[in-house]
Amino acid sequence: MVQPELVVCLGATAAQAVCGPAFRLTHFRGELLPAPPTIKDTVGAECRILATVHPSAVLRAPDRESAYQEFLDDLKVAAHALG
């Protein structure tokens, strides 16, 4: 059984696949969340979820520099969560 400490979902499609169709990336982006009950048996109760934009969204953004910085900020939250 795979028991990750953290699952990083890159994009809304990935986040909704893990957290359910009602998940909204705009609302929870960059926040550490507990694993939803639907996947706790697969990843373990201690696993957390972090959702961010898909890297391709950074390339399509009108202000790439700002979008890239926000993406990096989200990844820093993930790095900090792992120690």
N, C-alpha and C positions, 0 to 999 in steps of 0.2 A: 504494500500500500504506500502510495506517495503521501507524505505528510509535510508539505511546505509550510514555512512560517508566514509567507506572504505570497499572494497571487496578484500580479499587476496586470490589469486588463487594459489593453491598448485599443481604445475606441469604444463607442457606444454599443456596437454590435457584440463585441467580446464581453463587455460589462453586462449587457442584458442576457447573454447566454449563461453567465455565471450567477447573476443576481435576480434574474427574472425580467419579464417584458415591461414591467412598470418602472424599472430603474431609469433614472434620468442623469446622464453624465453632467449636464449643466448644473445640477443641484449638488452632486456628491464628488465632483472632480477634486482630486488631491487629498481627500479625506481617508483616513484609515478606518475601515469598517470591519466588524466581525463577519466571519464567513456566514452566509445565509444558511438556514436550516436545510435547504434542499441539497447542499453539497458538503455539509459537515461530515457525513459518513465517508465521503470520498477523500477529503483533504484534512480532516481532523478538526476538532472543536477549537483548537488554539490558533488556527489559521486566520489571517486577516486579509482583507481585500483592499486594493487601492486602484481606482480607475482614473485614467487620464486620456487625453486625446490620442488618436492614432498618429504616428509620426508623419504620415502623408498629409495630415491636416495642417501641420506646420508649414509644409511646402506650398500648400494652396492658400495660406492665410495672406490677407492683404499686407499685414505688417509682420513679416516673417521673424524679424528680430524679437519682437515682443512675444509672439507665439512660441518661439524657441525658448525664450527665457522662462515663460510660464510652464512649458513642458519640463525643462530642467528643474524648476522648483518642485514640481510633482515628483520627479525622480529622486530628488533630495529627501523628500518625505519618506520615500520607500527605503532609501539608504539608511536614514536615521532610524527607521523602525527595525532594521536588521542589525543595528549596533554599530 
